[in-house]
Amino acid sequence: MPRHDALWASALSWKPDRSGLKRPIYASLAEQLERDIADGSLAPGVRLPSQRDLADYLGINFTTVTRAYRLCELKGLLYATTGSGTFVAPNAARSATISTANLARESIDLGFVGSFESCNAMVADAIASVARNRHVPQLLDYDHPTGMPHHKAAGVDWLRGIGLRTDTDHLAIVSGTQNGLALALIALFEPGDRIAVDTYTYANFIELAKTLHIQLAPIAADDEGMRADELEAQHGLNPVQGVFLMPSCCNPTTAMISERRKRELADVIARHRLILIEDDIHALFTAGVVADYQGPMARLVPERTIYLCGTSKPICSGLRVAYLVYPDEFRERILQALFNVNVKTSSLDAEIISELIASGTANEIIHRKRDLLAETNALFRGFFPDAPDFGHPLSFYRWLPIDDQRDGARIEKELQKAGVRVYHSDRFLSGPRQERRYLRIALSTAGTPERLAKGLSILSDYLSDNRPLV
């Protein structure tokens, strides 16, 4: 029978309607929970009643509540922290996906992280060269689904320059980093598996995990990156199967994992046989720039790592090419996923990328983008001189702390009305809402320095106008 202690019941953060439950009870309870999250009755970060307390309140078996919570966890609506309880996920009621859509024409985009599209003109000669090649028809069929041999060889050489040694038997060409992440999750993880991530992590990875019913376990970090002791502790309390990291430049925080921390994390991953997914799209702006950089984490634990290095940021965003490196143990599952999802990545796109690498134009583009990154980061510091000097010095985005404690979606809407699009830290949360709030400011999409300066000026004025009274 339901428990009728009014004082006790009033303390529950969620009190579903017992009369509205239908069989199967767990599914009906999960539907009520999903509905209350969607309509805002349950806000992100709310701690739900324990399974036992809710079962007592409803007069049902606690395992029924456990099944309902579990079903909602698999949908990405909830997350559980061992020892703390079950909470409404930060982005349960909205999509965290970041794209170029829904931006007013006159607005300045400081949200989506572009790739300095003005540099795309440097790709034109390579496209013309490929078009004149008499072997073009061979690029247009289904052969070589993991990549043509000379395309893969170009990738091997490319990765050697950032400290990763592999060979063509352990490398596949995929249709961009996001595609590679999806392939890795589909191939190597099951619904309900848990992947350790930074507390603030790549928003589209959050959405991808939600789509595939994979749970994310937020791990605390410090100035050197994800803490290995926290990863060890979380795994001991509630085992994780994988770890997702962006060691060269975390999106959104710009944090870089130190060499010492890479070795500590690699030790935990190897001992517990976890799967590391390493998204290293920023490596080409790190090697030769950051003094502590000695290479990707994949070199420390190659037998447990899926390594991804995309070309969209360093070379050209429209040529959807990324290099995926895998060990022998994962070969069959990765290739099966690749065949079933992609069939193959465009050999024409891969040919253009390979031509850019072979001709040296790819390096010219990277050096040009490094110059642009130095300019745009300096411009940002001019508008926000008090912002912490933290993270990658040549990041495509900056992580700006703000004092405004209001809802992140509201702040994003107000800024868009003011004429700029930025993204609030709530969008990147993988766990409990943090006391400090941030904005991620993209520096590579506005189009011109003048337009970027205008956008930063609007943002600076908005933050000044909304500064809390002391």
Secondary structure, 3 states (H helix, E strand, C coil): CCCCCHHHHHCCCCCCCHHHCCCCHHHHHHHHHHHHHHCCCCCCCCECCCHHHHHHHHCCCHHHHHHHHHHHHHCCCEEEECCCEEEECCCCCCCCCCCCCCCCCCCEECCCCCCCHHHHHHHHHHHHHHHHCCCHHHHCCCCCCCCCHHHHHHHHHHHHCCCCCCCHHHEEEECCHHHHHHHHHHHHCCCCCEEEEECECCHHHHHHHHHCCCEEEEECEECCEECHHHHHHHHHHCCCCEEEECCCCCCCCCCCCCHHHHHHHHHHHHHCCCEEEEECCCHHHCCCCCCCCCCCHHHCCHHHEEEEEECCCCCCCCCCCEEEECCHHHHHHHHHHHHHHCCCCCHHHHHHHHHHHHHCHHHHHHHHHHHHHHHHHHHHHHHCCCCCCCCCCCCCEEEEEECCCCCHHHHHHHHHHHCEECEEHHHHECCCCCCCEEEEEECCCCCCHHHHHHHHHHHHHHHHHCCCCC
